[in-house]
Amino acid sequence: MLDQMTLYPVADDVLFAPGGRVVIRTYGVASAAAPQDGRPRSVSYRTWVTGVREQPRYWRWGHFEDARRGHRRVLEWLTGRGPRPQQLSEADQSPTAA
């Protein structure tokens, strides 16, 4: 499946907390093959957080700039400098539930 996808990195951060390491990654995902109708491939953006007690969390974003700002808000939330970020579709859940 991954060989059929293209990943576009947006931002990566690592936090070291008393409970261990927390990794925050934001990237865009698109299918590797170009659409047959000649339209540009759509890219969906996600921020993944691993290493937190509630286990993997993710947020979905609509555009690159939303993803960039969203990554920063997630980082601020995890460091206690901001509220928990909202997103386009409330998908703060494990990846298997999506």
BALO-209348 format. One record per residue (C-alpha): x, y, z. Coordinates in steps of 0.001 Angstrom, whole numbers. Layout:
# residues N
+---------+---------+---------+
:      xx :      yy :      zz :
+---------+---------+---------+
:       X :       Y :       Z :
...
+---------+---------+---------+
//
This chain:
# residues 98
+---------+---------+---------+
:      xx :      yy :      zz :
+---------+---------+---------+
:       0 :       0 :       0 :
:    2784 :    2463 :     851 :
:    4361 :    1843 :   -2554 :
:    1145 :    3261 :   -4073 :
:    1326 :    6482 :   -2046 :
:    3495 :    9579 :   -2098 :
:    4303 :   11273 :    1222 :
:    5027 :   14987 :    1397 :
:    6699 :   15951 :    4696 :
:    5487 :   19186 :    6270 :
:    7039 :   19153 :    9773 :
:    8609 :   16766 :   12326 :
:    9224 :   17390 :   16013 :
:   10287 :   15272 :   18979 :
:    9565 :   16126 :   22612 :
:   11221 :   14441 :   25565 :
:    8866 :   14067 :   28519 :
:    9158 :   12238 :   31846 :
:    7112 :    9366 :   30373 :
:    9291 :    9040 :   27282 :
:    9596 :   10422 :   23791 :
:    6668 :   12020 :   21919 :
:    6900 :   12272 :   18118 :
:    4806 :   14758 :   16124 :
:    4793 :   14333 :   12340 :
:    2779 :   16253 :    9791 :
:    2726 :   15192 :    6163 :
:     620 :   15109 :    3040 :
:    -488 :   11867 :    1417 :
:   -1399 :   11344 :   -2240 :
:   -1758 :    8304 :   -4454 :
:    1402 :    7607 :   -6453 :
:    -457 :    7165 :   -9734 :
:   -1756 :   10196 :  -11591 :
:   -5533 :   10230 :  -12122 :
:   -6641 :    8995 :  -15523 :
:   -8704 :   12127 :  -16213 :
:   -5652 :   14425 :  -16064 :
:   -6694 :   16333 :  -12944 :
:   -4037 :   16969 :  -10299 :
:   -3820 :   14459 :   -7459 :
:   -5520 :   15506 :   -4273 :
:   -3334 :   15586 :   -1189 :
:   -4710 :   14996 :    2295 :
:   -2711 :   16304 :    5243 :
:   -2378 :   14669 :    8651 :
:    -605 :   15299 :   11916 :
:     282 :   12133 :   13861 :
:    1326 :   12092 :   17507 :
:    2853 :    8934 :   18962 :
:    4167 :    8346 :   22453 :
:    1327 :    9953 :   24409 :
:    -582 :    7995 :   26999 :
:   -3806 :    7893 :   24982 :
:   -1785 :    6294 :   22169 :
:   -1668 :    7428 :   18559 :
:   -3665 :   10572 :   17853 :
:   -4108 :   12304 :   14573 :
:   -5640 :   15373 :   13076 :
:   -6694 :   15884 :    9457 :
:   -6164 :   19144 :    7607 :
:   -7532 :   20367 :    4299 :
:   -4574 :   22289 :    2881 :
:    -826 :   22697 :    3325 :
:   -1120 :   25967 :    5252 :
:   -3760 :   24459 :    7567 :
:   -1419 :   21522 :    8200 :
:    1521 :   23813 :    8932 :
:    -493 :   25902 :   11402 :
:   -2137 :   22782 :   12841 :
:    1247 :   21169 :   13505 :
:    2302 :   24270 :   15436 :
:    -954 :   24248 :   17462 :
:    -524 :   20541 :   18307 :
:    3015 :   21265 :   19484 :
:    1770 :   24188 :   21625 :
:    -958 :   21966 :   23127 :
:    1515 :   19211 :   23991 :
:    3878 :   21674 :   25674 :
:    1061 :   23308 :   27647 :
:    1176 :   26638 :   25794 :
:   -2189 :   26372 :   24062 :
:   -5575 :   24617 :   23953 :
:   -6182 :   21302 :   22259 :
:   -6383 :   21986 :   18508 :
:   -9541 :   21523 :   16492 :
:   -9568 :   20305 :   12906 :
:  -11751 :   20056 :    9818 :
:  -13288 :   16743 :   10825 :
:  -13128 :   15742 :   14470 :
:  -10892 :   12678 :   14110 :
:   -8917 :   12687 :   17322 :
:   -8949 :    8920 :   17528 :
:   -6794 :    5923 :   16850 :
:   -5942 :    5306 :   13179 :
:   -7789 :    1985 :   13183 :
:  -11068 :    3729 :   13998 :
:  -10862 :    6050 :   10988 :
+---------+---------+---------+
//
